[in-house]
Amino acid sequence: MLKIADNRTIFFHEGESMAIDDELESYLERLSDVLGHADRRTGLMDYCRGLMLPIKRKSVEPLAASLDPLHVQAKHQSLHHFVAKSSWSDRAVLREVRAVVEPVLGLERECYWIIDDTGIPKQGNHSVGVTRQYCGQLGKTENCQVAVSLSLASDQGSLPIQWRLYLPEDWTEDRSRCREAGVPDDIQFATKINIALAQIKQAQEDGVPPGIVLADPAYGDSADFRDQLSAMGIGYAVGIRAATSVWAPGTAPLPPEPTVGLGRPSKNLRRAPGHMPVSVKALALSLPTEAYQTVTWREGTNDTLRSRFAAVWIRTAHKDYWRSTLRPPEWLLIEWPEGDAEPLKYFLATAPANAVLEQLVYITKMRWRIERDYRELKQEFGLGQYEGRNWRGVHHHATLCIAAYAFLLHQRLTHGSKKNVAQPQAPALPQSYRPRGSGTSATPRARLDQHPAHPHRHSHRPTTSAMSLLRLG
């Protein structure tokens, strides 16, 4: 008898459960083949299985206590060495994870590469990459780590296939602190946009099926980001900010100024009164009401998702006075919900000129999948709960969280929801067990989570149904 996300109960035959266990064993064996040493196999097996357990906290010690309650210290040392010190390659493991999931995503129908960054709240000054910066999870500037990722997605599902911690300049300029946190010497400062572009180039080199790049305005508003994607032959549908300048239909910069005398010929486009670009917000506000249509793009958890949109064929104007040719035309998509005082969101998309509005909306809205992935990775697989401080440990933990999540995704896509609902059962802890740092009077089981949530604090996480997990034994 097994519980699933909406509290219904179903039954499995013993053979079905054993088959799932066999598939997990085979999957983890495949991943262990790329670790470099056979003695790392047990660490991978244990860590990934532990991440699937229904325990509150998934840092190393709670995993060890739940996996081997009679030998917690020894198991803790083993898992800590595997995740924080062992020199296996994150890239190799994630490449193998992708190879498992890619065939069942249905990428031959549609394929997207989703760029995003995620914040992990973290206190202190010594955990690698921690500084005061914007944290999306909290919706404000706070002490946190931020990682940039590239996800492979389709209408069937999505999965991060590259993940790298962003190091602010106050970290990269302090090489002593970097060495203490185990940051490799060749890691220098790189903007999030540069990290994202490097991940995209790596995906091309790895032979990932080509897809349309989706990103929010933090990336899409960069003309350099968009230009480099175009130079690589990659289409995009990215968010932009309201102040982004474009040439409205029927307008354009003036051609280069005619040469007078023997001076050097002018090569750059010109602006002049009557030949000036406008912001996308100003363009949106100038459109007639009938330019906006209500479009439905998918069924949400509680309701059908729809809004008003308009699409305009434009050219962007960023620093084109330094160019001799016009930028290529592309679509500006504007979202203006009914009843709002002004438009809500803006997107640029390099879709064909004959693209229809519903297609543009569907593609740009596909970015929601990464938000779901990170919600599940954090809430169900402990992505933000690693307590180590070093570069290798943070990346290894994230890789293993993604690997565990990928198995559940693969099960859902190959067997349907039924085989994706079994919860693993953690062994009972002995009465004598005490978490590290607890007093002698601490309750052994109820206080395993050393960082319980304060009931009076507002939660910044959305309330959603959790992804169901697998039974391991």
C-alpha positions as CSV (number, residue, x, y, z in Angstrom):
1,M,0.0,0.0,0.0
2,L,1.5,3.3,-1.0
3,K,0.6,7.0,-0.7
4,I,0.7,9.4,-3.6
5,A,0.7,13.2,-3.7
6,D,-3.0,13.8,-3.5
7,N,-3.4,11.5,-0.5
8,R,-5.0,8.7,-2.5
9,T,-3.8,5.1,-1.7
10,I,-3.0,2.5,-4.3
11,F,-1.6,-1.0,-4.2
12,F,1.3,-2.6,-6.1
13,H,2.1,-6.2,-6.7
14,E,5.4,-7.2,-5.1
15,G,6.8,-8.0,-8.5
16,E,6.2,-4.4,-9.7
17,S,8.0,-2.9,-6.7
18,M,11.0,-5.3,-7.2
19,A,11.1,-4.3,-10.9
20,I,11.4,-0.6,-9.9
21,D,14.2,-1.4,-7.5
22,D,15.9,-3.3,-10.3
23,E,15.6,-0.4,-12.6
24,L,17.1,2.0,-10.0
25,E,20.0,-0.4,-9.4
26,S,20.6,-0.6,-13.1
27,Y,20.5,3.2,-13.5
28,L,22.9,3.8,-10.6
29,E,25.2,1.2,-12.0
30,R,25.3,3.0,-15.3
31,L,26.2,6.3,-13.5
32,S,28.9,4.6,-11.4
33,D,30.7,3.6,-14.6
34,V,31.7,7.2,-15.2
35,L,33.0,7.9,-11.7
36,G,36.6,6.8,-12.4
37,H,37.1,4.3,-9.6
38,A,35.1,1.3,-8.6
39,D,35.2,2.1,-4.9
40,R,33.0,5.2,-5.5
41,R,30.1,3.0,-6.6
42,T,28.8,2.5,-3.0
43,G,29.0,6.3,-2.3
44,L,26.9,7.0,-5.4
45,M,24.4,4.3,-4.6
46,D,23.9,5.3,-1.0
47,Y,23.8,9.1,-1.6
48,C,21.2,8.9,-4.4
49,R,19.1,6.5,-2.5
50,G,19.3,8.7,0.5
51,L,18.1,11.7,-1.5
52,M,15.0,9.8,-2.3
53,L,14.1,9.0,1.3
54,P,11.1,10.9,2.8
55,I,13.2,12.7,5.5
56,K,13.0,16.4,6.3
57,R,16.6,17.3,5.8
58,K,19.0,15.9,3.2
59,S,22.4,17.1,4.3
60,V,25.1,14.4,4.8
61,E,24.5,13.5,8.5
62,P,20.7,12.9,8.2
63,L,21.3,10.9,5.0
64,A,23.8,8.7,6.9
65,A,21.5,8.3,9.9
66,S,18.6,7.2,7.7
67,L,20.7,4.9,5.5
68,D,22.6,3.1,8.3
69,P,21.2,4.0,11.7
70,L,23.4,1.5,13.6
71,H,26.6,2.9,12.1
72,V,25.9,6.6,11.6
73,Q,29.4,7.9,12.2
74,A,31.1,5.5,9.7
75,K,28.4,6.1,7.1
76,H,28.7,9.9,7.6
77,Q,32.4,9.8,7.0
78,S,31.9,7.6,3.9
79,L,29.3,9.9,2.4
80,H,31.2,13.1,3.3
81,H,34.3,11.8,1.6
82,F,32.4,10.8,-1.5
83,V,30.6,14.1,-1.9
84,A,33.1,16.6,-0.6
85,K,36.6,15.1,-1.4
86,S,36.4,12.5,-4.1
87,S,37.5,13.9,-7.5
88,W,34.8,12.4,-9.8
89,S,33.5,14.6,-12.7
90,D,30.2,16.4,-12.4
91,R,30.1,16.9,-16.1
92,A,30.6,13.2,-16.8
93,V,27.8,12.2,-14.5
94,L,25.4,14.8,-15.8
95,R,26.2,13.8,-19.4
96,E,25.3,10.2,-18.5
97,V,22.1,11.3,-16.8
98,R,21.1,13.2,-19.9
99,A,21.9,10.2,-22.0
100,V,19.3,8.2,-20.0
101,V,16.5,10.8,-20.0
102,E,17.0,12.4,-23.4
103,P,15.4,9.5,-25.5
104,V,12.1,9.7,-23.5
105,L,11.6,13.5,-23.6
106,G,10.2,13.5,-27.2
107,L,12.7,16.1,-28.4
108,E,12.1,15.2,-32.0
109,R,8.8,17.1,-31.7
110,E,10.0,20.1,-29.8
111,C,13.2,21.0,-27.9
112,Y,14.1,23.9,-25.6
113,W,17.2,24.9,-23.8
114,I,16.2,26.8,-20.6
115,I,18.7,29.1,-19.0
116,D,18.0,30.1,-15.4
117,D,19.7,30.8,-12.1
118,T,18.6,29.8,-8.7
119,G,19.4,31.2,-5.3
120,I,20.1,29.1,-2.2
121,P,19.8,31.0,1.1
122,K,23.0,30.5,3.2
123,Q,24.5,32.3,6.2
124,G,28.1,32.9,7.0
125,N,31.1,34.1,5.0
126,H,33.0,30.9,4.4
127,S,30.6,28.7,2.3
128,V,31.8,29.0,-1.3
129,G,30.0,31.8,-3.3
130,V,28.0,33.2,-0.4
131,T,27.5,36.9,-0.4
132,R,24.6,39.4,-0.3
133,Q,22.9,39.2,-3.7
134,Y,19.4,38.8,-5.1
135,C,17.9,35.4,-4.1
136,G,14.9,34.4,-6.2
137,Q,13.7,31.9,-3.6
138,L,13.4,34.7,-1.0
139,G,12.4,37.4,-3.5
140,K,15.0,39.9,-2.1
141,T,18.7,40.6,-1.6
142,E,20.0,38.3,1.1
143,N,23.0,36.1,1.9
144,C,22.9,33.2,-0.5
145,Q,24.6,31.2,-3.2
146,V,23.5,31.5,-6.8
147,A,24.0,28.8,-9.5
148,V,23.4,29.1,-13.2
149,S,21.9,26.1,-15.1
150,L,21.0,24.9,-18.5
151,S,18.0,22.6,-18.7
152,L,16.9,20.4,-21.6
153,A,13.1,20.5,-22.0
154,S,10.1,19.4,-24.1
155,D,6.4,19.3,-23.7
156,Q,6.9,16.0,-21.8
157,G,9.4,17.1,-19.1
158,S,12.7,18.9,-18.4
159,L,15.9,18.4,-16.5
160,P,19.0,20.5,-15.7
161,I,21.9,19.1,-17.7
162,Q,24.6,21.7,-16.6
163,W,24.9,23.4,-13.2
164,R,27.6,25.9,-12.0
165,L,28.0,28.1,-9.0
166,Y,28.3,31.8,-9.7
167,L,31.2,33.4,-7.9
168,P,30.8,37.2,-7.2
169,E,33.8,39.4,-7.7
170,D,34.3,39.8,-3.9
171,W,35.1,36.1,-4.0
172,T,37.2,35.8,-7.2
173,E,39.3,38.8,-6.1
174,D,40.1,37.0,-2.8
175,R,42.2,34.1,-4.0
176,S,43.1,33.1,-0.4
177,R,39.4,32.6,0.5
178,C,38.9,30.8,-2.8
179,R,41.7,28.3,-2.0
180,E,40.3,27.7,1.4
181,A,36.9,26.8,-0.2
182,G,38.5,24.6,-2.8
183,V,37.8,26.8,-5.8
184,P,40.0,25.6,-8.7
185,D,42.7,28.1,-9.7
186,D,41.4,28.4,-13.3
187,I,38.0,29.6,-12.1
188,Q,38.0,33.4,-12.6
189,F,35.1,35.9,-12.4
190,A,32.4,35.3,-15.0
191,T,29.1,37.0,-15.3
192,K,26.0,34.8,-15.2
193,I,25.5,35.6,-18.8
194,N,29.0,34.4,-19.7
195,I,28.4,31.2,-17.6
196,A,25.2,30.6,-19.5
197,L,26.9,31.1,-22.9
198,A,29.7,28.7,-21.9
199,Q,27.0,26.1,-21.0
200,I,25.3,26.6,-24.3
201,K,28.6,26.2,-26.2
202,Q,29.4,23.0,-24.2
203,A,25.9,21.6,-25.0
204,Q,26.6,22.1,-28.7
205,E,30.0,20.4,-28.4
206,D,28.3,17.5,-26.5
207,G,25.9,17.0,-29.3
208,V,22.7,17.9,-27.3
209,P,19.8,18.1,-29.7
210,P,19.4,21.7,-30.8
211,G,16.7,23.7,-29.1
212,I,15.2,27.2,-28.7
213,V,16.9,29.0,-25.9
214,L,14.4,30.3,-23.2
215,A,15.5,32.8,-20.6
216,D,14.2,35.5,-18.3
217,P,15.0,39.3,-18.7
218,A,18.2,38.9,-16.6
219,Y,19.6,37.2,-19.7
220,G,17.3,38.1,-22.6
221,D,17.7,41.9,-22.0
222,S,21.4,41.6,-23.0
223,A,21.9,42.4,-26.6
224,D,25.3,40.6,-26.5
225,F,23.6,37.5,-25.2
226,R,21.1,37.5,-28.0
227,D,23.7,38.4,-30.6
228,Q,26.0,35.5,-29.5
229,L,23.1,33.0,-29.7
230,S,22.3,34.2,-33.2
231,A,26.0,33.9,-34.1
232,M,25.9,30.2,-33.0
233,G,22.8,29.6,-35.1
234,I,20.5,29.2,-32.1
235,G,17.0,30.6,-31.9
236,Y,15.6,32.2,-28.8
237,A,12.5,33.4,-27.0
238,V,13.6,35.5,-24.1
239,G,12.2,38.0,-21.7
240,I,13.2,41.6,-21.9
241,R,12.6,44.7,-19.8
242,A,10.1,47.5,-20.5
243,A,12.9,50.0,-21.4
244,T,14.4,47.9,-24.2
245,S,14.5,50.0,-27.4
246,V,13.1,48.9,-30.7
247,W,12.2,50.3,-34.1
248,A,8.4,50.3,-34.4
249,P,7.0,49.0,-37.7
250,G,7.5,51.6,-40.5
251,T,10.5,53.3,-38.7
252,A,14.2,52.8,-39.1
253,P,17.5,54.6,-38.6
254,L,18.9,56.7,-41.3
255,P,21.6,55.3,-43.6
256,P,25.2,56.4,-43.1
257,E,25.9,60.0,-43.7
258,P,27.1,60.8,-47.3
259,T,30.9,61.4,-47.5
260,V,31.9,65.0,-48.1
261,G,35.3,65.8,-49.5
262,L,38.3,63.5,-48.8
263,G,37.3,62.4,-45.3
264,R,36.8,58.8,-44.2
265,P,33.4,57.5,-45.4
266,S,30.9,57.1,-42.6
267,K,29.7,53.5,-42.1
268,N,27.3,53.8,-39.2
269,L,23.5,54.1,-39.2
270,R,22.2,57.4,-37.8
271,R,19.4,58.7,-35.6
272,A,17.6,62.0,-36.0
273,P,14.3,63.6,-35.2
274,G,11.6,61.5,-36.7
275,H,14.0,58.6,-36.9
276,M,14.3,57.5,-33.2
277,P,13.6,54.1,-31.6
278,V,11.0,53.7,-28.8
279,S,10.8,51.5,-25.7
280,V,8.8,48.3,-25.9
281,K,6.5,49.7,-23.3
282,A,5.8,52.8,-25.3
283,L,5.2,50.7,-28.4
284,A,2.8,48.4,-26.4
285,L,0.8,51.4,-25.1
286,S,0.5,52.8,-28.6
287,L,-1.1,49.7,-30.1
288,P,-4.9,49.7,-30.7
289,T,-7.0,47.6,-28.4
290,E,-7.8,45.1,-31.2
291,A,-4.1,44.2,-31.5
292,Y,-4.5,42.3,-28.2
293,Q,-6.0,38.8,-28.2
294,T,-6.8,36.4,-25.4
295,V,-4.6,33.2,-25.7
296,T,-4.8,30.0,-23.6
297,W,-1.5,28.2,-23.4
298,R,-2.0,25.3,-20.9
299,E,-4.0,23.8,-18.1
300,G,-2.6,24.9,-14.7
301,T,-2.9,23.1,-11.4
302,N,-6.1,24.9,-10.5
303,D,-7.2,26.7,-13.6
304,T,-6.7,27.2,-17.3
305,L,-3.8,29.6,-18.0
306,R,-4.7,32.5,-20.3
307,S,-3.9,36.1,-20.8
308,R,-4.0,38.9,-23.5
309,F,-1.1,39.1,-25.9
310,A,0.0,41.1,-29.0
311,A,2.8,40.3,-31.3
312,V,4.7,43.0,-33.4
313,W,7.4,42.3,-36.1
314,I,10.2,44.7,-35.1
315,R,14.0,45.3,-35.1
316,T,15.9,46.0,-31.9
317,A,17.8,49.2,-31.7
318,H,20.6,48.5,-29.1
319,K,23.6,50.6,-30.2
320,D,22.8,50.2,-33.9
321,Y,24.4,53.7,-34.4
322,W,27.7,51.7,-34.2
323,R,26.5,49.3,-36.9
324,S,26.5,49.7,-40.6
325,T,23.5,47.4,-41.1
326,L,20.1,46.9,-39.5
327,R,19.6,44.2,-37.0
328,P,17.5,41.3,-38.3
329,P,13.7,41.5,-37.7
330,E,12.2,39.4,-34.9
331,W,9.0,39.2,-32.9
332,L,8.1,41.3,-29.9
333,L,5.5,39.6,-27.8
334,I,3.6,41.7,-25.3
335,E,1.6,40.3,-22.4
336,W,-1.1,42.6,-21.0
337,P,-3.6,40.9,-18.8
338,E,-7.2,42.0,-18.9
339,G,-7.8,44.7,-16.2
340,D,-4.1,45.6,-15.7
341,A,-3.1,49.2,-16.0
342,E,-0.1,48.4,-18.2
343,P,1.6,45.5,-19.9
344,L,3.0,42.8,-17.6
345,K,5.8,41.1,-19.7
346,Y,7.7,41.5,-22.9
347,F,9.6,38.9,-25.0
348,L,11.8,38.8,-28.1
349,A,11.6,35.7,-30.3
350,T,13.5,34.8,-33.4
351,A,10.5,32.8,-34.8
352,P,9.7,32.9,-38.6
353,A,7.7,35.9,-39.9
354,N,4.7,33.7,-40.5
355,A,4.6,32.4,-36.8
356,V,1.1,32.8,-35.3
357,L,0.4,34.4,-31.9
358,E,-0.5,31.1,-30.2
359,Q,2.8,29.5,-31.2
360,L,4.8,32.5,-29.8
361,V,2.9,32.4,-26.5
362,Y,3.3,28.6,-26.2
363,I,7.0,28.7,-26.7
364,T,7.8,31.6,-24.4
365,K,5.6,30.1,-21.6
366,M,7.5,26.8,-21.7
367,R,10.0,28.4,-19.3
368,W,7.7,27.4,-16.4
369,R,9.2,23.9,-16.4
370,I,12.5,25.1,-14.8
371,E,10.6,26.7,-12.0
372,R,8.8,23.4,-11.3
373,D,12.1,21.5,-11.5
374,Y,13.8,23.7,-9.0
375,R,10.8,23.6,-6.7
376,E,11.0,19.8,-6.6
377,L,14.8,19.7,-6.4
378,K,14.8,21.9,-3.4
379,Q,11.7,20.6,-1.6
380,E,11.9,16.9,-2.3
381,F,15.6,16.2,-3.1
382,G,17.4,18.6,-0.7
383,L,19.2,20.7,-3.4
384,G,19.6,23.6,-1.0
385,Q,20.4,21.6,2.2
386,Y,24.1,20.7,1.7
387,E,26.0,22.0,4.7
388,G,29.5,21.7,3.4
389,R,31.4,24.8,2.4
390,N,33.7,23.8,-0.5
391,W,33.3,24.1,-4.2
392,R,33.5,20.4,-5.0
393,G,31.0,19.4,-2.4
394,V,28.4,21.9,-3.5
395,H,28.7,20.8,-7.1
396,H,28.7,17.1,-6.3
397,H,25.6,17.4,-4.1
398,A,23.8,19.3,-6.8
399,T,24.8,16.7,-9.4
400,L,23.5,13.9,-7.3
401,C,20.2,15.7,-6.6
402,I,19.7,16.1,-10.3
403,A,20.6,12.4,-10.9
404,A,18.1,11.3,-8.3
405,Y,15.4,13.6,-9.8
406,A,16.2,12.3,-13.3
407,F,15.4,8.7,-12.3
408,L,12.0,9.7,-11.1
409,L,11.4,11.8,-14.2
410,H,12.5,8.8,-16.4
411,Q,10.1,6.5,-14.5
412,R,7.2,8.9,-15.0
413,L,7.9,9.3,-18.8
414,T,8.4,5.5,-19.4
415,H,5.8,4.0,-17.1
416,G,3.4,6.8,-16.4
417,S,2.5,8.2,-13.0
418,K,1.6,4.8,-11.4
419,K,5.2,3.7,-11.1
420,N,6.3,7.1,-9.9
421,V,4.4,7.1,-6.7
422,A,6.1,4.7,-4.3
423,Q,7.8,6.3,-1.3
424,P,11.1,4.9,0.0
425,Q,11.0,3.9,3.7
426,A,13.9,5.0,5.9
427,P,15.0,2.5,8.6
428,A,14.0,3.5,12.2
429,L,16.7,5.3,14.2
430,P,17.9,3.7,17.4
431,Q,16.7,5.4,20.6
432,S,20.3,6.2,21.5
433,Y,20.9,8.3,18.3
434,R,21.5,12.0,18.8
435,P,22.2,14.4,15.9
436,R,25.6,16.2,16.0
437,G,25.3,19.4,18.1
438,S,22.2,18.4,20.0
439,G,22.1,18.3,23.8
440,T,21.9,15.1,25.8
441,S,18.2,15.6,26.3
442,A,17.4,16.0,22.6
443,T,14.6,13.9,21.2
444,P,16.3,11.4,19.0
445,R,13.9,11.2,16.0
446,A,11.7,14.3,16.0
447,R,14.7,16.6,16.2
448,L,16.8,15.0,13.4
449,D,16.2,18.1,11.4
450,Q,18.5,20.6,13.1
451,H,17.0,23.6,11.3
452,P,13.3,23.4,11.8
453,A,11.2,26.2,10.2
454,H,10.0,29.0,12.5
455,P,6.2,28.8,12.5
456,H,5.9,32.6,12.8
457,R,7.9,33.3,9.6
458,H,6.3,33.7,6.3
459,S,7.3,31.0,3.8
460,H,8.5,32.2,0.4
461,R,8.0,28.9,-1.2
462,P,4.8,28.3,-3.2
463,T,2.4,25.7,-1.8
464,T,2.4,22.8,-4.4
465,S,1.9,19.1,-4.5
466,A,5.2,17.3,-4.1
467,M,6.7,14.9,-6.6
468,S,6.1,11.4,-5.4
469,L,9.1,9.3,-4.6
470,L,10.1,5.6,-5.1
471,R,10.2,2.8,-2.5
472,L,13.7,1.5,-2.2
473,G,13.3,-1.6,-0.2
